[in-house]
Each structure stands twice: as structure tokens, then as C-alpha cells.
Amino acid sequence: MGLFSNIFKARDKPQNRTIGSNYSFFFGGTTSGKPVNEHTAMQMTAVYSCVRILAEAVAGLPLHLYKYTDSGGKEKALSHPLYFLLHDEPNPEMSSFVFRETLMTHLLLWGNAYAQIIRNGKGEVIALYPLMPNRMSVDRDSSGSLYYTYTRYSDEAPTTKGMTVTLRPSDVFHIPGLGFDGLVGYSPIAMAKNAIGMAIACEEYGAKFFANGAAPGGVLEHPGTIKDPQKVRDSWNAAYQGSSNSHRVAVLEEGMKYQPIGISPEQAQFLETRKFQINEIARIFRVPPHMVGDLEKSSFSNIEQQSLEFVKYTLDPWVIRWEQTISRALLRPDEKKLYFAKFNVDGLLRGDYVSRMNGYAIARQNGWMSANDIRELENLDRIPPELGGDLYLINGNMTKLEDAGIFANKEGLEGKSE
């Protein structure tokens, strides 16, 4: 058993380092020859657009902390200290929007988002500060307990000694992305680096193509022997290279001829390749192509449906990660049964004005929405209760199926008695 005892281990007793904590090795060279990391990837317009769309979408959603009521409903927990941190200001240096935008950017580039949890003497959360994912590692000690190690730079905390800080899981707000061990997520940029590297190569090829005057390279032929070929080449490049020198008339002396070589971008399907790579990057982040500027397959009839699918299939998984991590990391065990965090995505799911009004009319006439319920969804002031703002109404001609013939029979009997 000595040989196999080191192979088969219980899931809850891993080694002192998690499988996914050293995920950064995925960054680096690609088959296209272009290095891909979080900085070079963000220089691609498609990557930048996808990251910005998702980060701003999650950051812009209203985030509230709710409390269950005795009647089975919910109400905003305005008096809870965590409500202000989540909804307004997680720390004195940034707003809730900036905080969530920053952590979502980390999630989309590194696959993990970390924030340090600052608590008071009562154990209540009083601040949340973002931490850089590329400086964080997740490990286990000899007893199998998790701990986080964060590497600081001297410019972050010049008055603090030491370059590494060890944090307990209760001190770290950690949102992992898709991963293999359930503890640490993998970077979408690193996992799809070949696709992004090809997009970078295509963009660089296009830039060099226009730098050469939007014409392929060529060969200068001379019938004799040139004494200084470097001087002739430099002179040619100075006169005709670059987009500003395109379409200039070349003057060749001493029987010299210019023979272009290479293939045109059209023959190489350069534009089609670039367009495909944009869709490929949008596919990585599950963003509809029309949201990154590709309207080729979008129309008035399907673009609204694509936007709804974006909320349902793209935003919802990220929102659920946030909500469950907030409950897991920021609420005390006794509070988890009473409080919960919720993003409001109703605004993104709203249809056009006519569709909303028709829906409200049906809900109002069937008694499951009051006037104030509708006005709150439209960001309008409430109607005072004494004016009937909280009344739930139904049509007077509706009745139960078992009572449908009562009035008809009664009217028939009264007619016979007369």
C-alpha cells in the first residue's frame, strides 16, 4: 500500500497547494508567436469591449441586501451595515460601481476576484478592498485548512514591513470563475490564448500592410551590379513606404524594375479572418456579436431577443456567483437564514413602452399588481394608500366556476314566480 497511498487521497485532504492556485503558467507564448497576457489581450478591441461590457453591466445593476419578513416576503435591510457597503461604498476610496467593475475585470482576465474583508471587534464587515489576483496564491496548511498568501509591492504599503501577507479565508472575499477544483478559477484569456494570439497577429499584419503603403512587398531588379544595395533600399523605403506615400509615382533609373511579390489581403481573406477572430473572442466571453459592433447577423426582429439572451445566459451566471459569494463570505452563520443579497436585473429585461404598459394592464386587471407596484417599477412616486394606491383589483364579471350558474338560476326562478 505504500506505493498507492500517495496516489489515492481523500478530496477533503489535498496537498498543501491547490491544483488551480498556480494558474498563471497558462499565460505566455502562442502558436501564432504572439505573447498573450492580461495586458496584451486588453489591447485587442474585441477583448476590451467584452470585458468592459460585462464589467459595467454587473457594476451598473442595483445591488440590495434583503431581509425575510415574517409574512414570507422580503424587505430591504437598510439598517444592516452591509447594505451601505454593497449598495453605496465598500470602502472610503471607491464607490460600489467602481468596486464591482474592478472585481469583474479581474474575474474576466484572471478568472478570480479577491477583496480583503475588514471587520470590527464585533465581527461586522466595515470595508472591502480589492486585491490583485496575480499576486494571490491559495494554499493549504499541514492540517488541510485553506489560507491565502498575498504579495505586496513596496508602493502599496510603504509603512508596512514584509512583502507577503497571510490571510484567513474569513478575511478574503473570493469569487472564483470556471475552474477544475472548485476553489480557484482559470483565466479565460489564458485558456483561449491561441485565439487571442491569432487576433493580435492579424491586427499586426494589417498595421504593417498599411505601413508599407497598402501594397505587398516586392523586389527591385537591376540589370547590372549595384555597389550599395542598402542605400538603394533605404532610398526606396523613404520615398514610397508608408500610407502617406501610397499611390506616388515611382521613378526608376538605369533599367531598374520593380517586381511585387506576395499575395493581396483579399486573396489571403484578411478581412474575413479578422471578423472571425472578433466573433471568436465574443464567443469566449459569451457576448452577442452585435454588442461588440458586429451587426452583420442582427436585425430589428432579433436584436431584442439577443439582448434578453445576454441577460439570461451571460449575466445571470456572473450575478449568481456574486450573490452566493456575498452570502457565503460576508454574512455570519446566524444571518444567512435571515438575509440575502440580490441584483435587480428587471431593468435589463424590460421591453418597449407599449409592451410594458400592456403587461401592467393585464397584471392590474387580474389583481396581482397594485398601482404602486407598477409605479415602483417605472420609478414613479407612490400613490397615497388613502387614494387607493395599494389596492388590488379584479374585474367584477369574474367568478368561480362552481358559482357560474347561480345567478342565472336565481333569475329564472324569479321569472317563474312572477
C-alpha positions as CSV (number, residue, x, y, z in Angstrom):
1,M,0.0,0.0,0.0
2,G,3.0,2.3,0.3
3,L,3.1,2.9,-3.4
4,F,-0.6,3.6,-3.8
5,S,-1.1,5.6,-0.6
6,N,0.3,8.7,-2.2
7,I,-1.9,8.4,-5.3
8,F,-5.3,7.9,-3.7
9,K,-6.2,10.7,-1.3
10,A,-9.5,11.9,0.1
11,R,-10.9,15.0,-1.6
12,D,-11.0,16.9,1.6
13,K,-7.4,16.2,2.4
14,P,-5.3,17.6,-0.5
15,Q,-1.7,18.5,-0.6
16,N,-0.6,21.9,0.7
17,R,-1.2,23.6,-2.6
18,T,-4.4,23.6,-4.6
19,I,-4.3,22.5,-8.2
20,G,-5.5,25.8,-9.6
21,S,-3.6,28.2,-7.5
22,N,-0.7,28.4,-9.9
23,Y,-2.8,29.1,-12.9
24,S,-0.7,31.9,-14.2
25,F,1.5,29.5,-16.2
26,F,-1.1,29.4,-18.9
27,F,-0.2,32.9,-19.9
28,G,2.7,33.3,-22.4
29,G,3.6,32.2,-26.0
30,T,1.0,31.0,-28.5
31,T,1.1,29.1,-31.7
32,S,0.9,32.4,-33.6
33,G,4.1,33.6,-32.0
34,K,2.4,36.5,-30.2
35,P,2.6,36.6,-26.4
36,V,-0.7,36.8,-24.7
37,N,-1.3,38.1,-21.1
38,E,-3.8,40.3,-19.5
39,H,-2.2,43.4,-20.8
40,T,-1.6,42.4,-24.4
41,A,-5.1,40.9,-24.6
42,M,-6.8,44.1,-23.4
43,Q,-5.1,45.9,-26.4
44,M,-7.4,43.9,-28.6
45,T,-10.6,45.9,-29.2
46,A,-12.8,42.8,-29.1
47,V,-11.3,41.7,-25.7
48,Y,-11.5,45.2,-24.3
49,S,-15.2,45.6,-25.5
50,C,-16.2,42.3,-24.0
51,V,-14.5,42.9,-20.6
52,R,-15.9,46.4,-20.5
53,I,-19.5,45.3,-21.4
54,L,-19.6,42.6,-18.7
55,A,-17.8,44.6,-16.0
56,E,-20.0,47.7,-16.5
57,A,-23.2,45.6,-16.8
58,V,-22.6,43.9,-13.4
59,A,-21.4,47.1,-11.8
60,G,-24.4,49.1,-13.0
61,L,-27.0,46.7,-11.7
62,P,-28.8,47.8,-8.4
63,L,-27.4,45.6,-5.6
64,H,-29.5,45.4,-2.4
65,L,-29.4,43.4,0.8
66,Y,-32.8,42.0,1.7
67,K,-34.3,40.5,4.9
68,Y,-37.0,37.9,5.0
69,T,-40.2,39.1,6.7
70,D,-42.5,37.1,9.0
71,S,-45.2,37.1,6.3
72,G,-42.9,35.2,3.9
73,G,-42.0,38.3,1.8
74,K,-38.8,40.4,1.8
75,E,-37.8,43.9,2.5
76,K,-34.6,46.0,2.1
77,A,-32.3,45.6,5.1
78,L,-31.5,49.3,5.2
79,S,-30.3,49.2,8.9
80,H,-27.8,46.4,8.3
81,P,-24.2,47.8,7.9
82,L,-23.6,45.5,4.9
83,Y,-26.3,47.2,2.9
84,F,-24.3,50.5,2.7
85,L,-21.1,48.7,1.7
86,L,-22.7,46.8,-1.1
87,H,-25.1,49.4,-2.4
88,D,-23.1,52.6,-2.0
89,E,-19.5,52.5,-0.7
90,P,-17.5,49.4,0.1
91,N,-14.5,51.5,1.3
92,P,-13.7,55.2,1.6
93,E,-11.7,55.2,-1.6
94,M,-14.3,53.9,-4.2
95,S,-17.9,53.6,-5.0
96,S,-19.9,50.4,-5.3
97,F,-19.9,50.7,-9.1
98,V,-16.1,51.1,-9.3
99,F,-15.5,48.3,-6.8
100,R,-17.7,45.8,-8.7
101,E,-16.3,46.9,-12.0
102,T,-12.8,46.3,-10.8
103,L,-13.5,42.9,-9.4
104,M,-15.4,41.9,-12.6
105,T,-12.4,42.9,-14.7
106,H,-10.2,40.7,-12.5
107,L,-12.7,37.8,-12.9
108,L,-12.7,38.2,-16.7
109,L,-9.0,38.5,-17.1
110,W,-7.6,36.3,-14.4
111,G,-10.5,34.1,-13.6
112,N,-10.6,35.1,-9.9
113,A,-11.6,38.2,-8.0
114,Y,-10.2,38.9,-4.5
115,A,-11.0,41.6,-1.9
116,Q,-9.8,41.9,1.7
117,I,-12.5,41.9,4.3
118,I,-12.0,44.4,7.1
119,R,-14.1,43.7,10.3
120,N,-14.6,45.5,13.5
121,G,-14.4,44.0,17.0
122,K,-18.0,42.6,16.7
123,G,-17.1,40.7,13.5
124,E,-19.1,43.0,11.3
125,V,-17.8,43.9,7.9
126,I,-16.8,47.5,7.7
127,A,-14.8,47.7,4.4
128,L,-13.9,45.7,1.3
129,Y,-10.6,46.4,-0.6
130,P,-9.8,44.8,-4.0
131,L,-6.6,42.7,-4.2
132,M,-4.7,41.9,-7.4
133,P,-5.3,38.3,-8.5
134,N,-1.8,37.8,-10.0
135,R,-0.3,38.4,-6.5
136,M,-2.5,36.0,-4.7
137,S,-2.0,32.2,-4.1
138,V,-4.3,29.8,-2.4
139,D,-2.7,27.0,-0.4
140,R,-3.4,24.5,2.4
141,D,-1.5,24.0,5.6
142,S,-0.5,20.7,7.1
143,S,-4.0,20.2,8.6
144,G,-5.7,20.8,5.2
145,S,-7.0,24.2,6.0
146,L,-7.1,26.9,3.3
147,Y,-5.1,30.1,3.6
148,Y,-4.3,32.9,1.2
149,T,-0.9,34.5,0.6
150,Y,-0.8,37.9,-0.9
151,T,2.4,39.5,-2.2
152,R,2.6,43.3,-1.7
153,Y,4.6,45.8,-3.7
154,S,6.5,48.4,-1.7
155,D,4.5,51.3,-3.3
156,E,1.2,49.8,-1.9
157,A,2.0,50.0,1.8
158,P,5.4,51.7,2.3
159,T,4.9,51.9,6.1
160,T,4.3,48.2,6.5
161,K,7.2,45.7,6.8
162,G,7.2,42.5,4.9
163,M,6.3,41.7,1.3
164,T,3.8,38.8,1.9
165,V,0.7,38.7,3.9
166,T,-1.1,35.6,5.0
167,L,-4.9,35.9,5.1
168,R,-7.5,33.5,6.5
169,P,-10.5,32.5,4.3
170,S,-12.7,34.6,6.6
171,D,-10.7,37.7,5.6
172,V,-10.9,37.2,1.9
173,F,-13.9,37.9,-0.4
174,H,-13.0,35.4,-3.2
175,I,-15.2,34.9,-6.3
176,P,-13.7,32.1,-8.4
177,G,-14.5,31.7,-12.1
178,L,-14.7,28.4,-14.0
179,G,-12.1,26.0,-12.6
180,F,-11.2,22.4,-12.1
181,D,-11.1,22.1,-8.3
182,G,-13.9,24.4,-7.2
183,L,-11.6,26.7,-5.3
184,V,-9.6,28.7,-7.9
185,G,-10.8,29.7,-11.4
186,Y,-8.8,29.7,-14.6
187,S,-8.3,32.7,-16.7
188,P,-10.4,32.9,-19.9
189,I,-7.6,34.8,-21.5
190,A,-5.1,32.1,-20.7
191,M,-7.3,29.3,-21.7
192,A,-8.1,30.9,-25.1
193,K,-4.7,32.4,-25.7
194,N,-4.2,30.9,-29.2
195,A,-7.4,32.5,-30.5
196,I,-6.4,35.9,-29.0
197,G,-2.8,35.5,-30.2
198,M,-4.1,34.9,-33.8
199,A,-6.2,38.1,-33.5
200,I,-3.2,40.0,-32.4
201,A,-1.2,38.6,-35.3
202,C,-3.9,39.6,-37.8
203,E,-4.1,43.1,-36.4
204,E,-0.3,43.5,-36.6
205,Y,-0.3,42.2,-40.1
206,G,-2.9,44.8,-41.1
207,A,-0.9,47.6,-39.4
208,K,2.3,46.6,-41.3
209,F,0.4,46.3,-44.5
210,F,-0.7,49.9,-44.3
211,A,2.7,51.0,-43.1
212,N,4.1,49.6,-46.4
213,G,1.8,51.8,-48.4
214,A,-1.1,49.3,-48.5
215,A,0.9,47.3,-51.1
216,P,2.7,43.9,-50.8
217,G,6.5,43.8,-50.6
218,G,8.5,43.5,-53.8
219,V,11.9,43.2,-55.4
220,L,13.9,45.9,-57.2
221,E,15.7,44.3,-60.2
222,H,18.8,45.9,-61.7
223,P,20.4,44.6,-64.9
224,G,23.9,45.2,-63.6
225,T,25.6,45.1,-60.2
226,I,24.6,47.6,-57.5
227,K,27.5,48.9,-55.5
228,D,25.5,49.8,-52.4
229,P,22.1,47.9,-52.3
230,Q,21.4,49.1,-48.8
231,K,21.4,52.7,-49.9
232,V,19.1,51.9,-52.8
233,R,16.7,50.1,-50.5
234,D,16.7,52.9,-47.9
235,S,16.1,55.4,-50.6
236,W,13.1,53.5,-51.9
237,N,11.6,53.0,-48.5
238,A,12.0,56.6,-47.6
239,A,10.2,57.7,-50.8
240,Y,7.4,55.1,-51.2
241,Q,6.9,53.3,-47.9
242,G,4.1,54.2,-45.5
243,S,0.4,55.0,-46.1
244,S,1.2,58.7,-46.6
245,N,3.4,57.8,-49.6
246,S,0.9,55.5,-51.2
247,H,0.0,56.0,-54.9
248,R,3.1,58.1,-55.6
249,V,4.7,57.7,-59.0
250,A,8.0,55.8,-58.8
251,V,10.9,56.9,-61.0
252,L,13.3,54.1,-61.7
253,E,16.8,54.7,-63.3
254,E,19.4,52.6,-65.1
255,G,16.9,49.9,-66.3
256,M,15.8,49.1,-62.8
257,K,12.4,47.3,-62.4
258,Y,10.0,46.7,-59.5
259,Q,8.5,43.3,-59.2
260,P,5.8,42.9,-56.4
261,I,5.7,39.7,-54.6
262,G,3.3,38.2,-52.0
263,I,-0.5,38.0,-52.1
264,S,-3.1,40.6,-51.5
265,P,-5.1,40.7,-48.3
266,E,-8.2,39.9,-50.3
267,Q,-6.6,36.6,-51.5
268,A,-5.5,35.9,-48.0
269,Q,-9.0,36.6,-46.8
270,F,-7.5,39.0,-44.3
271,L,-10.8,40.8,-43.6
272,E,-12.7,37.6,-43.1
273,T,-10.1,36.3,-40.7
274,R,-10.2,39.4,-38.6
275,K,-14.0,39.3,-38.5
276,F,-14.0,35.6,-37.5
277,Q,-11.5,36.3,-34.7
278,I,-13.8,39.1,-33.3
279,N,-16.6,36.6,-33.2
280,E,-14.3,34.0,-31.6
281,I,-13.4,36.4,-28.8
282,A,-17.0,37.3,-28.3
283,R,-17.7,33.6,-28.0
284,I,-15.1,33.2,-25.3
285,F,-17.0,35.7,-23.1
286,R,-20.4,34.7,-24.4
287,V,-21.2,38.2,-25.6
288,P,-23.6,38.7,-28.5
289,P,-21.7,39.9,-31.6
290,H,-23.9,42.9,-32.0
291,M,-22.7,44.2,-28.6
292,V,-19.1,44.4,-29.9
293,G,-20.1,46.2,-33.1
294,D,-20.7,43.2,-35.4
295,L,-24.3,43.8,-36.8
296,E,-24.0,41.5,-39.8
297,K,-26.5,39.0,-38.5
298,S,-28.5,41.3,-36.4
299,S,-31.8,42.9,-37.3
300,F,-34.7,44.8,-35.7
301,S,-36.6,41.5,-35.3
302,N,-33.9,39.5,-33.4
303,I,-31.6,42.1,-31.7
304,E,-34.0,42.5,-28.7
305,Q,-34.1,38.7,-28.3
306,Q,-30.3,38.6,-28.4
307,S,-30.2,41.2,-25.7
308,L,-32.6,39.2,-23.5
309,E,-30.4,36.1,-24.0
310,F,-27.4,38.1,-23.0
311,V,-29.0,38.8,-19.6
312,K,-30.2,35.2,-19.2
313,Y,-27.2,33.2,-20.3
314,T,-24.3,35.6,-19.8
315,L,-25.1,37.9,-17.0
316,D,-27.1,35.6,-14.8
317,P,-24.2,33.1,-14.1
318,W,-21.9,36.0,-13.0
319,V,-24.7,37.6,-10.9
320,I,-25.3,34.3,-9.1
321,R,-21.6,33.9,-8.4
322,W,-21.6,37.4,-6.8
323,E,-24.8,36.8,-4.8
324,Q,-23.7,33.4,-3.4
325,T,-20.2,34.7,-2.5
326,I,-21.7,37.6,-0.7
327,S,-23.9,35.3,1.4
328,R,-21.0,32.9,2.0
329,A,-18.2,35.3,2.9
330,L,-19.9,38.4,4.3
331,L,-22.9,37.1,6.3
332,R,-22.5,35.5,9.7
333,P,-23.9,31.9,10.1
334,D,-26.8,33.2,12.1
335,E,-27.6,35.8,9.4
336,K,-27.6,33.6,6.4
337,K,-31.1,32.4,7.2
338,L,-32.4,35.9,7.6
339,Y,-30.6,38.0,4.9
340,F,-29.6,37.6,1.3
341,A,-28.1,39.8,-1.4
342,K,-29.9,40.3,-4.8
343,F,-29.1,42.1,-8.0
344,N,-32.0,43.7,-9.8
345,V,-31.9,42.7,-13.5
346,D,-35.5,43.7,-14.1
347,G,-34.4,46.9,-15.8
348,L,-32.4,45.0,-18.4
349,L,-35.3,42.7,-19.1
350,R,-37.8,45.4,-19.7
351,G,-39.4,45.5,-23.1
352,D,-40.5,48.6,-25.1
353,Y,-43.0,51.1,-23.6
354,V,-46.1,49.6,-25.3
355,S,-45.3,46.1,-24.2
356,R,-44.7,47.1,-20.6
357,M,-48.0,49.0,-20.5
358,N,-49.9,46.1,-21.9
359,G,-48.3,43.8,-19.3
360,Y,-49.1,46.2,-16.5
361,A,-52.7,46.4,-17.6
362,I,-53.1,42.6,-17.5
363,A,-51.4,42.4,-14.1
364,R,-53.6,45.2,-12.8
365,Q,-56.8,43.8,-14.1
366,N,-56.1,40.4,-12.7
367,G,-55.3,41.6,-9.2
368,W,-51.7,40.6,-8.7
369,M,-50.2,44.1,-9.1
370,S,-51.4,47.3,-7.5
371,A,-50.9,50.8,-8.8
372,N,-48.0,51.4,-6.5
373,D,-46.3,48.1,-7.6
374,I,-46.4,49.3,-11.2
375,R,-45.3,52.8,-10.3
376,E,-42.2,51.5,-8.4
377,L,-41.1,49.5,-11.5
378,E,-41.4,52.7,-13.5
379,N,-39.5,54.8,-10.9
380,L,-42.6,56.9,-10.2
381,D,-43.8,58.3,-6.8
382,R,-46.2,56.2,-4.9
383,I,-49.9,57.0,-4.6
384,P,-51.0,57.5,-1.0
385,P,-52.9,54.5,0.4
386,E,-55.9,56.6,1.2
387,L,-56.2,57.3,-2.6
388,G,-56.2,53.5,-3.4
389,G,-52.6,53.1,-4.4
390,D,-52.2,49.8,-2.6
391,L,-55.5,48.3,-3.7
392,Y,-55.5,45.0,-5.6
393,L,-58.5,45.0,-8.0
394,I,-60.1,42.4,-10.3
395,N,-62.8,42.5,-12.9
396,G,-66.3,42.4,-11.4
397,N,-67.6,40.0,-14.0
398,M,-65.2,37.2,-13.0
399,T,-66.4,34.5,-10.5
400,K,-65.6,30.9,-9.5
401,L,-66.5,28.1,-11.9
402,E,-68.7,26.4,-9.3
403,D,-70.7,29.6,-8.9
404,A,-71.1,30.3,-12.6
405,G,-74.8,29.2,-12.8
406,I,-76.1,30.6,-9.5
407,F,-77.2,34.0,-10.8
408,A,-78.7,32.5,-14.0
409,N,-80.8,30.0,-12.0
410,K,-81.9,32.6,-9.5
411,E,-83.1,35.0,-12.3
412,G,-85.0,32.0,-13.9
413,L,-86.8,31.2,-10.6
414,E,-87.7,34.8,-10.0
415,G,-89.3,35.0,-13.5
416,K,-91.4,31.9,-13.0
417,S,-92.7,33.2,-9.6
418,E,-93.9,36.3,-11.3
